[in-house]
Amino acid sequence: MEFNVLQVSLLPVDGELFAKEHRSKDIRLFEDAIDRAKERDDDYSIKVMINDPDKGYMSGVISRKTDVSLHDRNFELHKAEDFPPVVWFWDREEQVILVENKRQVFSSANVAAKTFEKIANNITLAESFLRAHIKPKLVESGFWETFESFEYVREVRLSLISPNLFGNTKKEIGEFLHEVAGETNASEFSPVFKNPDGNLHLKPSKWLNAMIDWIKDGAGEWSIRGKKRIKDKYKTITSKQKVKLLVIEGSISEIELENYRPEEIAEIVEMLRPRYTYKG
């Protein structure tokens, strides 16, 4: 069974209003929003099967509507709605959603992340002047492997968000991003490095590695535009193509999940946590 790892960050919709109203970026508001989302009646559906608010674990299934064609006993064709279940787990300590990698429902980790964003950003977060930003975590060496695969690089674009999770653990870039967010009300910071002739040179450094590490942990995106040979056309590779995937033995169906106890969900999440933790 495979899981995509999605990082959740809560950011104020309006920083000044958020501070004026003395609001909190308590991640439990995200849990409340997910729980409330089960009331939806549209193309998306989510079911919370286990919710342990004391320990911060949740699990359930999520899906997106697909239309299927079925034949009745008289061989006449009928249209029907289908919501194929996709298993998910929530880890409050890491602010991470583990969502089953089921491509027939969500074609990529980014699509799954956008779906959770759409579902979570409901009235519960809106009333607290917050918005959930959800990004897939990336493979460890994806950026530099991609950069070094090109002989000619024209552009590197980074996009970093200022999440509430990393402030005390990644001070090199975290304090700067929080300062930028506080002064400008910007939710993202996007430095761009360009050389029109394709001679862009980047080398690992403390500040650049800090930004790449920040993005890797699910707090942004990167893109690199380059080519391998001088006669080639330039192409762009993005972090969306370098997402982290957790592979575990066995499988858990939605039917089995209904019979799990909260402590069993905790055991599963705690067993997997060392493979995606942001703590170094």
C-alpha angles and dihedrals in degrees: 000000000000130000132194115219114226122189117214123208128177116214130178115255088215116017096200094048090044091055093043092054091046092233126173131230090217107164089217086077087067089054090051090050092052091048091050092049091072086081092068120124105190139080092311130066132186130181124195108209099170127026120175104177093177096058098026103242128133135169139177144116133289133188148168122229120258127182117233133186119229133184121223125213089277089055092246116148120242132180119231139174119247127193106187107203120243117193120229138178131199124216111192095187092061096026088233134144116206107203125184113253099238106156096189087066104030112022093205144002088260092057090050090050092050090050093054089047091053092048097043098046095079134125093292093067094033091059088055093048090244136129127198117230112195124188133169117250114244137225114270101247101027099114100050094039089055094045093049092048089070124075091195122037121186102174143011117190124189126189118191129182125203105238126189092231106066102043096108099036108046101039096161093074103007097071091047093050093047089050091050091048092048095050100040106024086233117151093198137039115203119187115186126200116199141179112171091203093058094248098120112149122197125171130187110272136160096261096041093045089050091056093045090048090050091054092044090059092059102269102115147338140262136203132191124198115199148114137230100222131031092242093051124098118248115258133186125231118190137195087251086079093053104057124152117251124194115209118198133178118256127005141260120216126201089250092054091045091061089062096050121109122224092252090055091053088050090053092052094049094044090050091054098038098087088062095060108021117134091212112104 
